[in-house]
Amino acid sequence: MLGLDINPQNVGLISSGRAPVIDPGLDSLVRQAVQSGAMRVTSDSEGTVRDSDVSIICAGTRSNRNGSLNLHYVENVCREIGTKQADKNGYHVVVIRTAWEKYNPSV
């Protein structure tokens, strides 16, 4: 499995076998996957997306002031995937997993 993250801090954490998010048991799974060679991560979106058959988008979605869903980050990632896949023949599956965050004006 090849992961892609635009945040260099996350790439460093995952490459060293640590999860960038807190979730019970996830550190152990990431460490095992990295140590066995089953998983690696990069920030090179060009080759990673073009040479894959599936993209799993994990992006936060905040609510707007009026409570509606802000899909800005998801839309940007989908646009980038589409651009990288434009010249490729065949199917590419896109899976979207989001975490909703209620609007907080102090953030």
MOPAC internal coordinates of N, CA, C and O (Angstrom, degrees):
PM7 1SCF
backbone

  N    0.0000 0     0.00 0     0.00 0    0    0    0
  C    1.4372 1     0.00 0     0.00 0    1    0    0
  C    1.5148 1   108.05 1     0.00 0    2    1    0
  O    1.2310 1   120.91 1   -42.46 1    3    2    1
  N    1.3089 1   115.86 1   137.54 1    3    2    1
  C    1.4474 1   121.92 1   177.81 1    5    3    2
  C    1.5107 1   108.73 1  -118.77 1    6    5    3
  O    1.2310 1   120.71 1   -57.79 1    7    6    5
  N    1.3276 1   116.25 1   122.21 1    7    6    5
  C    1.4522 1   121.42 1   178.77 1    9    7    6
  C    1.5114 1   110.81 1   -99.56 1   10    9    7
  O    1.2310 1   120.79 1   -26.17 1   11   10    9
  N    1.3068 1   116.10 1   153.83 1   11   10    9
  C    1.4539 1   122.88 1   178.80 1   13   11   10
  C    1.5174 1   108.18 1  -129.69 1   14   13   11
  O    1.2310 1   120.51 1   -50.52 1   15   14   13
  N    1.3137 1   116.63 1   129.48 1   15   14   13
  C    1.4579 1   120.90 1   176.20 1   17   15   14
  C    1.5126 1   108.29 1  -142.35 1   18   17   15
  O    1.2310 1   120.30 1   -44.48 1   19   18   17
  N    1.3184 1   117.02 1   135.52 1   19   18   17
  C    1.4630 1   120.43 1  -179.94 1   21   19   18
  C    1.5225 1   111.90 1   -80.55 1   22   21   19
  O    1.2310 1   120.41 1   168.33 1   23   22   21
  N    1.3248 1   116.83 1   -11.67 1   23   22   21
  C    1.4616 1   121.42 1  -179.28 1   25   23   22
  C    1.5287 1   109.18 1   -92.14 1   26   25   23
  O    1.2310 1   119.97 1   -67.40 1   27   26   25
  N    1.3481 1   117.66 1   112.60 1   27   26   25
  C    1.4652 1   120.14 1  -178.02 1   29   27   26
  C    1.5361 1   113.25 1   -60.67 1   30   29   27
  O    1.2310 1   120.47 1   151.19 1   31   30   29
  N    1.3216 1   116.70 1   -28.81 1   31   30   29
  C    1.4668 1   120.08 1   177.53 1   33   31   30
  C    1.5292 1   110.70 1   -64.00 1   34   33   31
  O    1.2310 1   120.38 1   136.29 1   35   34   33
  N    1.3248 1   116.88 1   -43.71 1   35   34   33
  C    1.4605 1   121.11 1   178.05 1   37   35   34
  C    1.5252 1   111.26 1   -64.96 1   38   37   35
  O    1.2310 1   120.54 1   140.00 1   39   38   37
  N    1.3324 1   116.56 1   -40.00 1   39   38   37
  C    1.4691 1   120.34 1   178.03 1   41   39   38
  C    1.5201 1   109.61 1   -60.19 1   42   41   39
  O    1.2310 1   120.28 1   136.25 1   43   42   41
  N    1.3334 1   117.07 1   -43.75 1   43   42   41
  C    1.4589 1   121.06 1   178.70 1   45   43   42
  C    1.5150 1   112.93 1   -63.61 1   46   45   43
  O    1.2310 1   120.70 1   136.26 1   47   46   45
  N    1.3330 1   116.26 1   -43.74 1   47   46   45
  C    1.4691 1   120.26 1   179.13 1   49   47   46
  C    1.5236 1   111.23 1   -61.52 1   50   49   47
  O    1.2310 1   120.76 1   129.34 1   51   50   49
  N    1.3173 1   116.16 1   -50.66 1   51   50   49
  C    1.4627 1   120.07 1  -177.49 1   53   51   50
  C    1.5320 1   110.46 1   -64.18 1   54   53   51
  O    1.2310 1   120.25 1   137.80 1   55   54   53
  N    1.3209 1   117.13 1   -42.20 1   55   54   53
  C    1.4721 1   121.00 1   179.45 1   57   55   54
  C    1.5223 1   111.99 1   -60.93 1   58   57   55
  O    1.2310 1   120.66 1   151.51 1   59   58   57
  N    1.3443 1   116.34 1   -28.49 1   59   58   57
  C    1.4605 1   119.76 1   178.36 1   61   59   58
  C    1.5299 1   112.02 1   -91.16 1   62   61   59
  O    1.2310 1   120.60 1  -173.98 1   63   62   61
  N    1.3424 1   116.47 1     6.02 1   63   62   61
  C    1.4585 1   120.80 1   175.67 1   65   63   62
  C    1.5125 1   114.52 1    86.95 1   66   65   63
  O    1.2310 1   120.23 1  -158.58 1   67   66   65
  N    1.3354 1   117.17 1    21.42 1   67   66   65
  C    1.4701 1   120.54 1   178.54 1   69   67   66
  C    1.5204 1   110.07 1  -119.54 1   70   69   67
  O    1.2310 1   120.78 1   -36.60 1   71   70   69
  N    1.3108 1   116.11 1   143.40 1   71   70   69
  C    1.4644 1   121.31 1   179.59 1   73   71   70
  C    1.5286 1   109.69 1   -80.03 1   74   73   71
  O    1.2310 1   119.68 1   -38.45 1   75   74   73
  N    1.3273 1   118.22 1   141.55 1   75   74   73
  C    1.4602 1   121.06 1   179.05 1   77   75   74
  C    1.5293 1   113.49 1   -82.12 1   78   77   75
  O    1.2310 1   120.32 1   175.88 1   79   78   77
  N    1.3250 1   117.00 1    -4.12 1   79   78   77
  C    1.4649 1   121.77 1   178.09 1   81   79   78
  C    1.5225 1   108.95 1  -127.90 1   82   81   79
  O    1.2310 1   121.29 1   -23.88 1   83   82   81
  N    1.3096 1   115.15 1   156.12 1   83   82   81
  C    1.4602 1   120.17 1   179.75 1   85   83   82
  C    1.5245 1   109.01 1   -90.49 1   86   85   83
  O    1.2310 1   121.45 1   -62.57 1   87   86   85
  N    1.3129 1   114.82 1   117.43 1   87   86   85
  C    1.4555 1   121.73 1   178.21 1   89   87   86
  C    1.5292 1   105.97 1  -154.92 1   90   89   87
  O    1.2310 1   119.82 1   -55.12 1   91   90   89
  N    1.3214 1   117.96 1   124.88 1   91   90   89
  C    1.4639 1   120.46 1  -176.11 1   93   91   90
  C    1.5288 1   112.57 1   -51.52 1   94   93   91
  O    1.2310 1   120.79 1   -54.84 1   95   94   93
  N    1.3408 1   116.09 1   125.16 1   95   94   93
  C    1.4496 1   121.99 1   176.55 1   97   95   94
  C    1.5155 1   115.21 1    85.67 1   98   97   95
  O    1.2310 1   119.86 1   169.54 1   99   98   97
  N    1.3344 1   117.87 1   -10.46 1   99   98   97
  C    1.4616 1   120.38 1  -175.41 1  101   99   98
  C    1.5238 1   112.15 1   -69.01 1  102  101   99
  O    1.2310 1   119.82 1   140.53 1  103  102  101
  N    1.3279 1   117.95 1   -39.47 1  103  102  101
  C    1.4709 1   120.04 1   178.44 1  105  103  102
  C    1.5205 1   111.19 1   -55.62 1  106  105  103
  O    1.2310 1   120.82 1   135.20 1  107  106  105
  N    1.3160 1   116.04 1   -44.80 1  107  106  105
  C    1.4648 1   120.64 1  -179.10 1  109  107  106
  C    1.5250 1   111.17 1   -62.94 1  110  109  107
  O    1.2310 1   120.23 1   136.81 1  111  110  109
  N    1.3263 1   117.17 1   -43.19 1  111  110  109
  C    1.4661 1   121.16 1  -179.96 1  113  111  110
  C    1.5273 1   111.24 1   -64.86 1  114  113  111
  O    1.2310 1   120.64 1   137.08 1  115  114  113
  N    1.3384 1   116.39 1   -42.92 1  115  114  113
  C    1.4646 1   120.33 1   179.53 1  117  115  114
  C    1.5271 1   109.77 1   -64.57 1  118  117  115
  O    1.2310 1   120.48 1   134.51 1  119  118  117
  N    1.3277 1   116.68 1   -45.49 1  119  118  117
  C    1.4661 1   121.08 1   179.95 1  121  119  118
  C    1.5295 1   110.72 1   -58.41 1  122  121  119
  O    1.2310 1   120.07 1   132.96 1  123  122  121
  N    1.3322 1   117.48 1   -47.04 1  123  122  121
  C    1.4610 1   121.70 1   179.84 1  125  123  122
  C    1.5304 1   111.47 1   -61.87 1  126  125  123
  O    1.2310 1   120.82 1   136.43 1  127  126  125
  N    1.3278 1   116.03 1   -43.57 1  127  126  125
  C    1.4585 1   120.40 1  -177.93 1  129  127  126
  C    1.5295 1   111.42 1   -66.16 1  130  129  127
  O    1.2310 1   120.42 1   138.56 1  131  130  129
  N    1.3257 1   116.80 1   -41.44 1  131  130  129
  C    1.4665 1   120.56 1   179.50 1  133  131  130
  C    1.5250 1   110.61 1   -68.85 1  134  133  131
  O    1.2310 1   120.20 1   133.84 1  135  134  133
  N    1.3260 1   117.22 1   -46.16 1  135  134  133
  C    1.4660 1   121.04 1  -178.36 1  137  135  134
  C    1.5306 1   112.29 1   -63.22 1  138  137  135
  O    1.2310 1   120.38 1   145.60 1  139  138  137
  N    1.3171 1   116.88 1   -34.40 1  139  138  137
  C    1.4673 1   120.01 1  -179.35 1  141  139  138
  C    1.5320 1   112.20 1   -81.53 1  142  141  139
  O    1.2310 1   120.52 1   169.42 1  143  142  141
  N    1.3310 1   116.61 1   -10.58 1  143  142  141
  C    1.4582 1   120.42 1  -177.79 1  145  143  142
  C    1.5150 1   113.73 1    85.34 1  146  145  143
  O    1.2310 1   120.46 1  -175.40 1  147  146  145
  N    1.3376 1   116.72 1     4.60 1  147  146  145
  C    1.4666 1   120.71 1  -179.57 1  149  147  146
  C    1.5242 1   112.38 1   -75.62 1  150  149  147
  O    1.2310 1   120.45 1   163.05 1  151  150  149
  N    1.3445 1   116.75 1   -16.95 1  151  150  149
  C    1.4555 1   120.02 1  -178.62 1  153  151  150
  C    1.5158 1   110.11 1  -141.27 1  154  153  151
  O    1.2310 1   121.83 1   -41.50 1  155  154  153
  N    1.3158 1   114.09 1   138.50 1  155  154  153
  C    1.4594 1   120.34 1   170.19 1  157  155  154
  C    1.5149 1   108.02 1  -143.19 1  158  157  155
  O    1.2310 1   120.69 1   -15.17 1  159  158  157
  N    1.3096 1   116.28 1   164.83 1  159  158  157
  C    1.4575 1   120.17 1  -175.65 1  161  159  158
  C    1.5231 1   109.51 1  -136.39 1  162  161  159
  O    1.2310 1   121.15 1   -30.19 1  163  162  161
  N    1.3227 1   115.40 1   149.81 1  163  162  161
  C    1.4549 1   121.76 1  -179.09 1  165  163  162
  C    1.5260 1   109.48 1  -145.65 1  166  165  163
  O    1.2310 1   121.02 1   -11.64 1  167  166  165
  N    1.3154 1   115.66 1   168.36 1  167  166  165
  C    1.4603 1   120.30 1   172.99 1  169  167  166
  C    1.5297 1   110.17 1  -111.60 1  170  169  167
  O    1.2310 1   120.04 1  -170.70 1  171  170  169
  N    1.3326 1   117.52 1     9.30 1  171  170  169
  C    1.4640 1   123.18 1   179.94 1  173  171  170
  C    1.5256 1   110.04 1   -85.37 1  174  173  171
  O    1.2310 1   120.72 1   -88.16 1  175  174  173
  N    1.3142 1   116.22 1    91.84 1  175  174  173
  C    1.4669 1   119.49 1  -176.74 1  177  175  174
  C    1.5248 1   112.46 1   -73.49 1  178  177  175
  O    1.2310 1   119.82 1   152.57 1  179  178  177
  N    1.3038 1   117.95 1   -27.43 1  179  178  177
  C    1.4617 1   120.92 1  -176.22 1  181  179  178
  C    1.5270 1   112.01 1   -57.56 1  182  181  179
  O    1.2310 1   120.21 1   118.25 1  183  182  181
  N    1.3160 1   117.21 1   -61.75 1  183  182  181
  C    1.4559 1   120.62 1  -177.48 1  185  183  182
  C    1.5119 1   113.31 1   -74.55 1  186  185  183
  O    1.2310 1   120.57 1   144.05 1  187  186  185
  N    1.3175 1   116.51 1   -35.95 1  187  186  185
  C    1.4614 1   121.17 1  -176.33 1  189  187  186
  C    1.5201 1   111.82 1   -60.71 1  190  189  187
  O    1.2310 1   120.34 1   129.87 1  191  190  189
  N    1.3070 1   116.95 1   -50.13 1  191  190  189
  C    1.4644 1   120.91 1  -177.25 1  193  191  190
  C    1.5225 1   110.70 1   -72.04 1  194  193  191
  O    1.2310 1   120.38 1   136.18 1  195  194  193
  N    1.3144 1   116.87 1   -43.82 1  195  194  193
  C    1.4734 1   121.16 1  -178.00 1  197  195  194
  C    1.5281 1   112.06 1   -61.53 1  198  197  195
  O    1.2310 1   120.24 1   143.14 1  199  198  197
  N    1.3198 1   117.14 1   -36.86 1  199  198  197
  C    1.4641 1   121.28 1  -174.34 1  201  199  198
  C    1.5238 1   113.70 1   -94.04 1  202  201  199
  O    1.2310 1   120.01 1  -168.66 1  203  202  201
  N    1.3170 1   117.58 1    11.34 1  203  202  201
  C    1.4645 1   120.08 1  -178.62 1  205  203  202
  C    1.5229 1   110.94 1  -111.22 1  206  205  203
  O    1.2310 1   121.28 1   -13.67 1  207  206  205
  N    1.3227 1   115.16 1   166.33 1  207  206  205
  C    1.4670 1   121.24 1   177.57 1  209  207  206
  C    1.5215 1   111.92 1  -108.66 1  210  209  207
  O    1.2310 1   120.70 1   162.98 1  211  210  209
  N    1.3333 1   116.26 1   -17.02 1  211  210  209
  C    1.4653 1   121.24 1  -177.31 1  213  211  210
  C    1.5242 1   108.75 1  -137.96 1  214  213  211
  O    1.2310 1   120.80 1   -42.66 1  215  214  213
  N    1.3197 1   116.07 1   137.34 1  215  214  213
  C    1.4614 1   122.08 1   171.43 1  217  215  214
  C    1.5179 1   107.88 1  -120.95 1  218  217  215
  O    1.2310 1   120.76 1   -50.05 1  219  218  217
  N    1.3221 1   116.16 1   129.95 1  219  218  217
  C    1.4601 1   121.13 1   175.56 1  221  219  218
  C    1.5216 1   106.38 1  -112.23 1  222  221  219
  O    1.2310 1   120.88 1   -65.04 1  223  222  221
  N    1.3104 1   115.92 1   114.96 1  223  222  221
  C    1.4598 1   121.63 1  -177.79 1  225  223  222
  C    1.5248 1   108.53 1   -93.69 1  226  225  223
  O    1.2310 1   120.90 1   -56.88 1  227  226  225
  N    1.3208 1   115.88 1   123.12 1  227  226  225
  C    1.4654 1   121.95 1   175.27 1  229  227  226
  C    1.5133 1   106.21 1  -118.93 1  230  229  227
  O    1.2310 1   120.53 1   -81.34 1  231  230  229
  N    1.3145 1   116.59 1    98.66 1  231  230  229
  C    1.4580 1   120.80 1  -175.31 1  233  231  230
  C    1.5150 1   110.04 1  -135.51 1  234  233  231
  O    1.2310 1   121.18 1   -35.60 1  235  234  233
  N    1.3109 1   115.35 1   144.40 1  235  234  233
  C    1.4623 1   120.32 1   176.35 1  237  235  234
  C    1.5163 1   110.26 1   -74.64 1  238  237  235
  O    1.2310 1   120.74 1   -34.71 1  239  238  237
  N    1.3003 1   116.20 1   145.29 1  239  238  237
  C    1.4622 1   121.32 1   174.75 1  241  239  238
  C    1.5160 1   107.80 1  -126.69 1  242  241  239
  O    1.2310 1   120.90 1   -61.38 1  243  242  241
  N    1.2914 1   115.89 1   118.62 1  243  242  241
  C    1.4649 1   120.72 1   178.17 1  245  243  242
  C    1.5182 1   109.10 1   -95.43 1  246  245  243
  O    1.2310 1   121.67 1   -21.66 1  247  246  245
  N    1.2998 1   114.40 1   158.34 1  247  246  245
  C    1.4559 1   117.95 1   173.68 1  249  247  246
  C    1.5221 1   108.62 1   -87.40 1  250  249  247
  O    1.2310 1   121.24 1   -28.91 1  251  250  249
  N    1.3194 1   115.22 1   151.09 1  251  250  249
  C    1.4526 1   121.08 1   174.01 1  253  251  250
  C    1.5275 1   109.09 1   -77.93 1  254  253  251
  O    1.2310 1   120.55 1    -8.01 1  255  254  253
  N    1.3016 1   116.54 1   171.99 1  255  254  253
  C    1.4803 1   121.08 1   179.49 1  257  255  254
  C    1.5275 1   111.95 1   -53.53 1  258  257  255
  O    1.2310 1   120.67 1   144.31 1  259  258  257
  N    1.3254 1   116.33 1   -35.69 1  259  258  257
  C    1.4657 1   120.07 1  -176.77 1  261  259  258
  C    1.5232 1   112.85 1   -85.17 1  262  261  259
  O    1.2310 1   120.05 1  -177.42 1  263  262  261
  N    1.3353 1   117.52 1     2.58 1  263  262  261
  C    1.4607 1   121.64 1   178.47 1  265  263  262
  C    1.5149 1   114.68 1    94.10 1  266  265  263
  O    1.2310 1   120.15 1   169.25 1  267  266  265
  N    1.3310 1   117.31 1   -10.75 1  267  266  265
  C    1.4647 1   119.61 1   178.33 1  269  267  266
  C    1.5289 1   109.80 1   -71.97 1  270  269  267
  O    1.2310 1   120.76 1   -17.85 1  271  270  269
  N    1.3104 1   116.16 1   162.15 1  271  270  269
  C    1.4588 1   122.18 1  -175.50 1  273  271  270
  C    1.5295 1   110.95 1   -81.66 1  274  273  271
  O    1.2310 1   120.33 1   -48.42 1  275  274  273
  N    1.3255 1   116.98 1   131.58 1  275  274  273
  C    1.4567 1   122.28 1   177.31 1  277  275  274
  C    1.5317 1   108.00 1   -97.74 1  278  277  275
  O    1.2310 1   120.65 1   -70.55 1  279  278  277
  N    1.3144 1   116.37 1   109.45 1  279  278  277
  C    1.4632 1   121.95 1  -177.35 1  281  279  278
  C    1.5228 1   112.55 1  -100.83 1  282  281  279
  O    1.2310 1   119.90 1  -160.27 1  283  282  281
  N    1.3110 1   117.79 1    19.73 1  283  282  281
  C    1.4596 1   123.04 1  -176.19 1  285  283  282
  C    1.5313 1   112.48 1   -51.37 1  286  285  283
  O    1.2310 1   119.93 1   128.55 1  287  286  285
  N    1.3342 1   117.75 1   -51.45 1  287  286  285
  C    1.4719 1   120.84 1  -177.40 1  289  287  286
  C    1.5255 1   111.63 1   -66.30 1  290  289  287
  O    1.2310 1   120.31 1   138.02 1  291  290  289
  N    1.3077 1   117.02 1   -41.98 1  291  290  289
  C    1.4671 1   121.16 1   179.35 1  293  291  290
  C    1.5260 1   110.16 1   -63.15 1  294  293  291
  O    1.2310 1   120.37 1   135.60 1  295  294  293
  N    1.3226 1   116.90 1   -44.40 1  295  294  293
  C    1.4627 1   120.79 1   179.40 1  297  295  294
  C    1.5264 1   111.42 1   -62.18 1  298  297  295
  O    1.2310 1   120.25 1   139.32 1  299  298  297
  N    1.3250 1   117.12 1   -40.68 1  299  298  297
  C    1.4684 1   120.28 1   179.10 1  301  299  298
  C    1.5225 1   111.70 1   -63.24 1  302  301  299
  O    1.2310 1   120.35 1   136.87 1  303  302  301
  N    1.3304 1   116.93 1   -43.13 1  303  302  301
  C    1.4653 1   120.51 1   179.64 1  305  303  302
  C    1.5300 1   110.13 1   -65.46 1  306  305  303
  O    1.2310 1   120.11 1   136.52 1  307  306  305
  N    1.3227 1   117.39 1   -43.48 1  307  306  305
  C    1.4732 1   120.74 1   178.77 1  309  307  306
  C    1.5289 1   110.65 1   -60.96 1  310  309  307
  O    1.2310 1   120.36 1   138.29 1  311  310  309
  N    1.3185 1   116.91 1   -41.71 1  311  310  309
  C    1.4566 1   121.55 1   178.48 1  313  311  310
  C    1.5409 1   110.28 1   -61.71 1  314  313  311
  O    1.2310 1   120.47 1   136.74 1  315  314  313
  N    1.3281 1   116.71 1   -43.26 1  315  314  313
  C    1.4661 1   120.24 1   179.83 1  317  315  314
  C    1.5292 1   111.05 1   -65.17 1  318  317  315
  O    1.2310 1   120.27 1   138.09 1  319  318  317
  N    1.3215 1   117.09 1   -41.91 1  319  318  317
  C    1.4690 1   120.55 1   177.74 1  321  319  318
  C    1.5262 1   109.84 1   -60.88 1  322  321  319
  O    1.2310 1   120.50 1   134.43 1  323  322  321
  N    1.3170 1   116.65 1   -45.57 1  323  322  321
  C    1.4647 1   120.76 1   179.71 1  325  323  322
  C    1.5142 1   112.44 1   -60.65 1  326  325  323
  O    1.2310 1   120.55 1   139.49 1  327  326  325
  N    1.3214 1   116.55 1   -40.51 1  327  326  325
  C    1.4650 1   121.18 1   178.65 1  329  327  326
  C    1.5192 1   111.00 1   -64.32 1  330  329  327
  O    1.2310 1   120.51 1   136.17 1  331  330  329
  N    1.3263 1   116.64 1   -43.83 1  331  330  329
  C    1.4700 1   120.92 1  -178.51 1  333  331  330
  C    1.5319 1   111.62 1   -70.39 1  334  333  331
  O    1.2310 1   119.86 1   153.57 1  335  334  333
  N    1.3310 1   117.88 1   -26.43 1  335  334  333
  C    1.4699 1   122.30 1  -177.75 1  337  335  334
  C    1.5209 1   113.13 1   -94.77 1  338  337  335
  O    1.2310 1   119.73 1   177.39 1  339  338  337
  N    1.3221 1   118.11 1    -2.61 1  339  338  337
  C    1.4694 1   122.11 1  -171.12 1  341  339  338
  C    1.5238 1   113.95 1   -54.78 1  342  341  339
  O    1.2310 1   119.62 1   141.69 1  343  342  341
  N    1.3084 1   118.34 1   -38.31 1  343  342  341
  C    1.4700 1   121.46 1  -176.49 1  345  343  342
  C    1.5199 1   113.53 1   -95.96 1  346  345  343
  O    1.2310 1   120.19 1  -176.69 1  347  346  345
  N    1.3140 1   117.24 1     3.31 1  347  346  345
  C    1.4599 1   120.74 1  -176.82 1  349  347  346
  C    1.5298 1   110.20 1   -90.33 1  350  349  347
  O    1.2310 1   120.63 1   -43.78 1  351  350  349
  N    1.3224 1   116.40 1   136.22 1  351  350  349
  C    1.4638 1   120.83 1   174.83 1  353  351  350
  C    1.5204 1   108.79 1   -87.80 1  354  353  351
  O    1.2310 1   120.15 1   -34.34 1  355  354  353
  N    1.2967 1   117.33 1   145.66 1  355  354  353
  C    1.4612 1   121.46 1   177.93 1  357  355  354
  C    1.5158 1   111.97 1   104.14 1  358  357  355
  O    1.2310 1   122.14 1     0.50 1  359  358  357
  N    1.3094 1   113.50 1  -179.50 1  359  358  357
  C    1.4559 1   120.78 1  -176.30 1  361  359  358
  C    1.5224 1   111.52 1   -86.90 1  362  361  359
  O    1.2310 1   121.33 1   -26.79 1  363  362  361
  N    1.3144 1   115.05 1   153.21 1  363  362  361
  C    1.4678 1   122.38 1   171.28 1  365  363  362
  C    1.5263 1   105.92 1  -139.42 1  366  365  363
  O    1.2310 1   120.41 1   -58.52 1  367  366  365
  N    1.3105 1   116.82 1   121.48 1  367  366  365
  C    1.4612 1   122.28 1  -178.31 1  369  367  366
  C    1.5254 1   108.99 1   -90.30 1  370  369  367
  O    1.2310 1   120.66 1   -46.48 1  371  370  369
  N    1.3286 1   116.35 1   133.52 1  371  370  369
  C    1.4559 1   121.83 1   176.52 1  373  371  370
  C    1.5268 1   108.18 1  -117.72 1  374  373  371
  O    1.2310 1   120.98 1   -58.30 1  375  374  373
  N    1.3249 1   115.73 1   121.70 1  375  374  373
  C    1.4613 1   122.66 1   178.53 1  377  375  374
  C    1.5208 1   106.75 1  -110.49 1  378  377  375
  O    1.2310 1   120.42 1   -48.11 1  379  378  377
  N    1.3228 1   116.81 1   131.89 1  379  378  377
  C    1.4623 1   120.22 1  -178.76 1  381  379  378
  C    1.5215 1   109.69 1  -115.96 1  382  381  379
  O    1.2310 1   121.77 1   -53.71 1  383  382  381
  N    1.3274 1   114.22 1   126.29 1  383  382  381
  C    1.4660 1   122.36 1   175.89 1  385  383  382
  C    1.5184 1   106.30 1  -126.72 1  386  385  383
  O    1.2310 1   120.29 1   -59.13 1  387  386  385
  N    1.3137 1   117.05 1   120.87 1  387  386  385
  C    1.4584 1   119.51 1  -177.67 1  389  387  386
  C    1.5257 1   110.94 1  -123.11 1  390  389  387
  O    1.2310 1   121.96 1   -21.20 1  391  390  389
  N    1.3052 1   113.86 1   158.80 1  391  390  389
  C    1.4617 1   121.20 1   173.94 1  393  391  390
  C    1.5197 1   106.53 1  -120.86 1  394  393  391
  O    1.2310 1   120.73 1   -63.16 1  395  394  393
  N    1.3032 1   116.22 1   116.84 1  395  394  393
  C    1.4585 1   121.10 1  -176.34 1  397  395  394
  C    1.5088 1   110.16 1   -81.87 1  398  397  395
  O    1.2310 1   120.95 1   -44.13 1  399  398  397
  N    1.3302 1   115.78 1   135.87 1  399  398  397
  C    1.4573 1   121.97 1   175.80 1  401  399  398
  C    1.5146 1   108.58 1  -123.15 1  402  401  399
  O    1.2310 1   120.93 1   -53.53 1  403  402  401
  N    1.3166 1   115.83 1   126.47 1  403  402  401
  C    1.4598 1   121.08 1   178.72 1  405  403  402
  C    1.5292 1   109.19 1   -65.73 1  406  405  403
  O    1.2310 1   120.52 1   -37.18 1  407  406  405
  N    1.3178 1   116.61 1   142.82 1  407  406  405
  C    1.4638 1   121.65 1  -179.89 1  409  407  406
  C    1.5185 1   110.48 1   -56.38 1  410  409  407
  O    1.2310 1   121.39 1   -49.27 1  411  410  409
  N    1.3150 1   114.94 1   130.73 1  411  410  409
  C    1.4639 1   121.19 1   177.39 1  413  411  410
  C    1.5263 1   106.06 1  -133.90 1  414  413  411
  O    1.2310 1   119.58 1   -69.71 1  415  414  413
  N    1.3368 1   118.41 1   110.29 1  415  414  413
  C    1.4668 1   120.73 1  -175.84 1  417  415  414
  C    1.5222 1   113.52 1   -64.05 1  418  417  415
  O    1.2310 1   119.40 1   163.60 1  419  418  417
  N    1.3204 1   118.75 1   -16.40 1  419  418  417
  C    1.4625 1   120.37 1  -178.55 1  421  419  418
  C    1.5248 1   112.24 1   -84.95 1  422  421  419
  O    1.2310 1   120.06 1   174.71 1  423  422  421
  N    1.3400 1   117.49 1    -5.29 1  423  422  421
  C    1.4758 1   120.82 1  -178.77 1  425  423  422
  C    1.5013 1   109.92 1   -97.50 1  426  425  423
  O    1.2310 1   120.10 1   180.00 1  427  426  425

